[in-house]
Amino acid sequence: MKRGLARASAVVAMIALAVPTVVASGPPPSPSDEDARIVHALNRLGYGPRPGDVEAVRAMGLEKWIDRQLHPERIDDGAVRSRLVGYPTLGLPVGKLIEGYEVPREVKREIQKKRAEMDGASEEDTARTRRELMKELGGSMQGMQGRPRQVVEELQTAKVVRAVYSQRQLDEVLVDFWMNHFNVFAGKGPEKFLVGAYERDVIRPHAWGRFEDLLKATAESPAMLFYLDNWLSSSPDAQPRARARRGGLLRPGRPAPADPQQGQGRKRGLNENYAREVMELHTLGVDGGYTQKDVTEVARCFTGWTIRGLRQGDPAFVFDGRIHDGKDKVVLGQRIKGGGQGEGQQVLHLLATHPATARFISMKLARRFVADDPPAALVDRAAATFRKTGGDIRAVVAAIVESPEFVSAEARSAKVKTPLEFVASAVRASGAEVEDGRELARRIGEMGMPLYMQQPPTGYKDTSEAWVSTSGLLSRLNLALDLAAGRVRGVSVDAASLAPDVLFPAGLSEPTRKTLEREPGLDAARVAGLVLGSPEFQRR
Amino acid sequence: MLTRRFFLKSSGLAFVSFGLAPRALVRSAWAAEGNRKKKTLVVVFQRGACDGLNTVVPYGESAYRQLRPSIAIPAPRGGARDAALDLDGHFGLHPALEPLLGPFKDGSLAVVHAVGSPDATRSHFDAQDFMESGTPGRKSTEDGWMNRHLQCAPEPEASPFRAVSLTPTLPRSLAGRAPAVAMASIGRFALRPAGGDAVARGFEDMYAGAVRDVLHGTGQETFEAIEFLKKTDPGRYVPAAGAYYPRGPYGDSLKQIAQLVKADVGVEMAFTEVGGWDHHAAEGGVLGQLAARLRELGQSLAAFQRDLGERMQDVVLVTLTEFGRTVRENGNRGTDHGHASVSFVMGGGVRGGTVHGRWPGLSPDRLYEGRDLAVTTDFRDLLGELLTRHLGARDLAPVFPGFDARPAHFPGVMRA
């Protein structure tokens, strides 16, 4: 107890030292503005400072550190890779994933049947029956290496682990940005088996490249084709196909309904879902100047962009000319001659190089890195860079994070952290050791941001109001208390290592500082809990 | 904004346990805040697409029995428990919904049949999204229809319980700019006790002081809600005599909504949800999977009504589901994804005892895409009527953008 008190007073002393601007009783030594800029950069280009980070960046020089973060391939990230060794699903190709983790169809059916028969039975009887059924069906499930749930769980946990431990902090932020920009939803049927490969093989390799390449990669990904239903879209004139065989074997030209158990004999035809979102959300923006007619025309261009072998073998993008609408189209005033797969490619090129796209992407990046309503001049300059470089993402990001607006006083602490940012930054700040990140991922979900599980294609919002809610705030406060007290499963922490002067070089707010000073009896864990739950720690 | 402080911290209310509180004390404490007799709309979302045709059975249609050889509910036989319970000579309740027969007969429960979304999608994901955003066919709508209603009638002094969801996260329906509280349960909406009073006080002071921050208001709301709920003892809540909520999350959440309504804490919109309606195989008939879910639904609704008693005059509860199911049963004695389904509307001012909506019929030429019950009542017309005639909404255009909601299209479930 005594030791706890000593620690607590040490922490309070540190806090007192850290409040230059708001203390009435004379200015204590002010940390340099350089440190404040470093903390700002660590908060925006990554998931917040860890103990020792500020010193390390100061030693390297902030500009050099930013430049390094802009070239993640030059940073060794072996440490985080070794932390992810225990996640068997992360590296698997989709086919292997489905083979090892999807419940066989016949088992699913049996379980459903039994469940019906058991209606009204006691819990004990139900449990016994389930055990017997599992034994009986053991043969069919022998090939299974794990449950479907594990696939999403490992993805979510890995995301937290990367945010906390990766040396390539900006890379993780940018991958998260693109995953959210090109959102897919792991909860939609077999999408959970596609999401991991989508992040690993589609988003990550293109995150720093040309925007057009990234856009094309997403357009051809089974994850996007499935999520936004383009794989079902066919020319209304195409011959109706026989219904997919039992078991849902999907071949080119034979797309089964999204839910294999639904829609026998369902009328097929044009599906405008992807066509609309690719313009509204991925490229031009909602005010980007396209019409409903453009949506329909783009949808016709993309007929035949579908998936083969979703359930058997390896699902892959395929162009099926038999369901393609081969007539000429007009998109955004440009004539597109009927010509098969090339039409979609032409549309993507048209969209990727459209000035509205340069502006929309620049605005979203500036919102992520600078402020909810980023300065117009900054967006203009970033958009000009986008156009000049043919959509070079690295150049656009550099134009934003190396701008005077990025480090300006108005930008500092201007953003409310998302749940992921809050949890990752709290773990980093407290120098916690994450042995098992599942509970952390669960908490992020509880705060309203279940990772990989955002239904609407808009992704999660990147503005304050989305993350300010009573349930969300309460979950944050409880996480702060639990984390500091070592009560988060799989995470160990030394509350004394939390250094508020490092976290808040500009000083804690007066109410927060006074609160901490007024409660001298609090042990280090409670002080740390209060600091992590304070209004200023909800911001970055 | 100075504060959203609405709890009477210094009043005697702090020392009473609501539910057991002397009613007069609670009432008088709240009268000043205008929360007394506040109108409440409760939305119950049945996720997974409930089979409306086996819920409110069109036993008068021969096609119904022909297309559902193994799962059809038999036509009523004088109140027999293994047959439909007659409502009006054409429709009957699934026998598992027996607890709802009384409310229907006494005029407090109405049925709207063939209700749904005009969008053709048969994806749960899309259809739920469309129904909750209130904008069928439009996926990029960011907020939900319930939240937009709250935005239209801003109440700066509103209780944090003005919009409550008894779910772990805020549902899409309530997402948006207007404040709304999501609680997995009233009992768990609390700060970790291990922190002690000093920590709780500390947080409250920090957020109270952060006056220029958007977090300030949310902090106040959160602590007020915590503070208030701390005084309550959900475990000790005793529903009114004769109200038996079924065990399980569904009964629990309706019980807690009733508790909040009775406590007059200013609930205007409440939300809860129940899953398990997606019966592609072995759906069952009089008994079986669907019957089990319906039993829980019927018992919960009936308990809710009985629990609220006289207070039900200020409450309307509506059930929604994203779409219905195929008229024809499939090869697995289940049903696949269809189009229109059914809604229940219960409460004060409801024109009960009637099956509302234009019945499209089940003959092949009347079916949607040749297989499903057609939608004759757009769900937005139903909800628009409840918002207008129960909550007093004046303009539905912002709530259902791009939709022409007018009284002429309302199904007429409320006394105008």
Interface residues (C-beta under 8 A of the other chain):
Chain A: R109 Q112 K113 R115 A116 E117 D119 G120 F185 G187 K188 D229 P257 A258 D259 Q261 Q262 G263 Q264 G265 R266 K267 N273 R276 E277 E280 L281 V286 V416 G445 E446 G448 P450 Q455 P456 P457 T458 K461 S464 E465 V468 S469 T470 S471 L473 L474 L477 N478 L481 D482 A485 R487 S509 E510 P511 T512 K514 T515 L516 E519 G521 L522 R526 G529 L530 G533 S534 P535 Q538
Chain B: R122 S123 H124 F125 D129 S133 K139 S140 T141 E142 P160 P168 T169 L170 R172 R177 P179 A180 V181 A182 M183 F189 L191 R192 A194 G195 G196 A198 V199 R201 G202 F203 D205 M206 Y207 A208 G209 A210 D213 V214 L215 H216 T218 G219 E221 T222 A225 I226 H280 A281 A282 E283 G284 L287 G288 Q289 A291 A292 N330 N332 D336 H337 E369 R371
